[in-house]
Amino acid sequence: MSVNKRDFMRSELIGLEVEVLPNPGCGNIRGVVVDETKRTFVIRKDDREVTVPKSNNEFLFTYQGDKVQIHGSEIQHRPEDRIKKIR
């Protein structure tokens, strides 16, 4: 079953597995989202936490067994406002 991208973007992202797709500025980051702000994700990678900007990055989330690729600018809202802003 395929995940509806709009529904995914309106869901809670904290706790999901995520990979930052190759970007010269960020390197290879894969882990679990532990916090989110309007402009950043905090990702737990191994035993440390890394803050990654949403803008200029592509993210590959694992959601309900499916992979969902999102450009950070598409979800550059405060988490509590995302449900109202993404239609």
PAZAPA-4460 file (N, C-alpha, C; in steps of 0.05 Angstrom, whole numbers, plus 32768, in hexadecimal, padded with zeros to 4 digits):
% residues 87
    n_x    n_y    n_z   ca_x   ca_y   ca_z    c_x    c_y    c_z   seq   type   mol
   8011   7FE8   8000   8000   8000   8000   8012   8019   8000     1      M     A
   800B   802B   7FF0   801B   8044   7FED   8010   8059   8001     2      S     A
   8022   8068   800C   801B   807D   8020   8014   8096   8010     3      V     A
   7FFE   80A3   8019   7FF7   80BD   800D   800A   80D2   8018     4      N     A
   8018   80DF   8006   802D   80F3   800F   8022   8109   801F     5      K     A
   800B   8113   8018   7FFE   8129   8027   7FF7   8121   8043     6      R     A
   7FEC   8109   8046   7FE5   80FF   8061   7FFF   80FB   8071     7      D     A
   8013   80F1   8064   802D   80ED   8072   8038   8107   807C     8      F     A
   8037   811C   806C   8043   8136   8074   8033   8142   808B     9      M     A
   801A   813A   808F   800A   8145   80A5   800D   8134   80BE    10      R     A
   801C   811E   80BD   801E   810C   80D4   8036   8114   80E6    11      S     A
   8038   8106   80FD   804E   810B   810F   8067   80FE   8104    12      E     A
   807D   810D   8102   8095   8103   80F7   80A9   80FA   810C    13      L     A
   80A6   8103   8125   80B8   80FB   813B   80B4   80DD   813F    14      I     A
   80CA   80CF   8141   80C9   80B2   8145   80CC   80A2   812C    15      G     A
   80CB   80AF   8114   80CE   80A0   80FB   80EC   809D   80F4    16      L     A
   80F2   8088   80E6   810C   8084   80DA   810F   8096   80C2    17      E     A
   8126   80A3   80BF   812A   80B5   80A9   8147   80B4   809F    18      V     A
   814A   80B9   8086   8165   80BA   807A   8166   80D5   806B    19      E     A
   817B   80E4   8070   8180   80FD   8061   818E   80F4   8047    20      V     A
   8181   80F9   8031   818C   80F0   8017   81A6   8100   8011    21      L     A
   81B8   80F4   8003   81D2   8100   7FFF   81D2   811E   7FF9    22      P     A
   81E0   812C   8009   81E3   8149   8006   81FF   8150   800F    23      N     A
   820D   815F   7FFF   8229   8165   8006   822D   8172   8022    24      P     A
   8219   8181   802B   821B   818E   8045   8216   817C   805D    25      G     A
   8207   8167   8059   81FE   8156   8070   820B   813B   8072    26      C     A
   8216   8131   805C   8221   8116   805D   820B   8101   805F    27      G     A
   8212   80EA   806A   81FF   80D4   806C   81F3   80D3   8088    28      N     A
   81DA   80DB   808A   81CD   80DB   80A4   81B4   80C9   80A2    29      I     A
   81B3   80B5   80B5   819C   80A4   80B6   8196   809E   80D3    30      R     A
   817D   80A0   80DB   8176   809B   80F7   8159   80A0   80FC    31      G     A
   8152   80A8   8115   8137   80AC   811D   8133   80C9   8124    32      V     A
   811D   80D4   811B   8116   80F0   8122   810F   80F1   813F    33      V     A
   811D   8102   814F   8117   8104   816B   810C   8120   8172    34      V     A
   810E   8133   8160   8102   814E   8165   8100   815C   814A    35      D     A
   80ED   816F   8149   80E8   817E   8130   80E1   819A   8137    36      E     A
   80EC   81AD   8128   80E4   81C9   8129   80DB   81D1   810E    37      T     A
   80D5   81EB   810B   80CC   81F5   80F1   80E1   81F0   80DB    38      K     A
   80FA   81F3   80E2   810F   81F2   80CE   8123   81DA   80D0    39      R     A
   8120   81CA   80E5   8134   81B4   80E9   8127   819B   80F3    40      T     A
   8136   8185   80EF   8131   816B   80FC   8149   8165   810D    41      F     A
   8144   8159   8124   8159   814E   8135   8157   8130   8131    42      V     A
   816D   8124   8127   816D   8108   8121   8181   80FA   8133    43      I     A
   8178   80E4   8140   818A   80D4   8150   8198   80C0   813E    44      R     A
   81B2   80C3   813C   81C3   80B1   812B   81D7   80A4   813E    45      K     A
   81D5   808A   8140   81E6   807B   8153   81E1   8086   816F    46      D     A
   81F5   8090   817C   81F2   809A   8198   81F3   80B9   8199    47      D     A
   81EF   80C6   8183   81EF   80E4   8183   81D8   80EF   8174    48      R     A
   81D2   8108   8179   81BC   8116   816B   81C8   812B   8158    49      E     A
   81BD   812B   8140   81C6   813D   812B   81AF   814F   8123    50      V     A
   81B3   8169   8121   819F   817C   8118   81A3   8180   80FA    51      T     A
   818D   817C   80EB   818F   817E   80CE   817A   8192   80C4    52      V     A
   8182   81A6   80B4   816E   81B9   80AA   815C   81AC   8096    53      P     A
   8143   81B4   8096   812F   81AA   8083   8135   81B4   8067    54      K     A
   813A   81CE   8065   813E   81DA   804B   8157   81CE   803D    55      S     A
   8156   81CC   8023   816B   81C1   8013   8172   81A4   8018    56      N     A
   8161   8196   8026   8165   8179   802B   814D   8169   8022    57      N     A
   8153   8150   8019   813E   813D   8012   813F   8128   8028    58      E     A
   8128   811F   8031   8126   810B   8047   8117   80F3   803D    59      F     A
   8120   80DB   8044   8112   80C3   803E   8109   80B6   8058    60      L     A
   80EF   80B8   805D   80E3   80AE   8076   80D9   8091   8072    61      F     A
   80D9   8081   8087   80CC   8068   8088   80B3   806B   8098    62      T     A
   809C   8068   808A   8082   806D   8097   806F   8056   8090    63      Y     A
   8066   8048   80A5   8054   8031   80A1   805E   801D   808D    64      Q     A
   8078   8018   808E   8085   8004   807D   808B   800E   8061    65      G     A
   8084   8026   805A   8089   8032   8040   809E   8047   8042    66      D     A
   80AC   804D   802C   80BF   8063   802B   80B2   807B   801E    67      K     A
   80B5   8093   802B   80AA   80AB   8021   80C0   80C0   801F    68      V     A
   80C4   80CB   8007   80D8   80DF   8002   80CB   80FB   8002    69      Q     A
   80D6   810D   8013   80CC   8128   8016   80E2   813C   8015    70      I     A
   80DE   8151   8006   80F1   8167   8006   80EB   8178   801F    71      H     A
   8100   8180   802E   80FC   818F   8047   80EB   81A8   8044    72      G     A
   80ED   81B5   802E   80DD   81CE   802A   80BF   81C8   802A    73      S     A
   80B7   81B0   8024   809B   81A9   8024   808F   81A7   8040    74      E     A
   80A0   81A3   8054   8096   81A0   806F   80A3   81B4   8082    75      I     A
   80AA   81CB   8077   80B7   81DF   8086   80A3   81F0   8095    76      Q     A
   8095   81E3   80A8   8081   81EF   80B9   8087   81E5   80D6    77      H     A
   807D   81F4   80E9   807E   81E9   8105   806D   81D0   8105    78      R     A
   8076   81BC   8114   8067   81A2   8114   8049   81A6   811A    79      P     A
   8043   81B7   812E   8028   81BB   8136   8017   81CA   8121    80      E     A
   8024   81D8   810E   8016   81E6   80F9   8014   81D7   80DF    81      D     A
   8023   81C2   80DD   8024   81B3   80C3   8009   81A8   80BB    82      R     A
   7FF9   819F   80CE   7FDF   8193   80C7   7FCD   81A8   80BB    83      I     A
   7FD0   81C1   80C3   7FBF   81D7   80B8   7FC9   81E1   809D    84      K     A
   7FE3   81E1   8099   7FEF   81ED   8082   7FF1   81DB   8069    85      K     A
   7FF2   81C1   806E   7FF4   81AE   8057   7FD8   81A4   8051    86      I     A
   7FCF   81AA   803A   7FB3   81A3   8032   7FB4   818F   801C    87      R     A
***
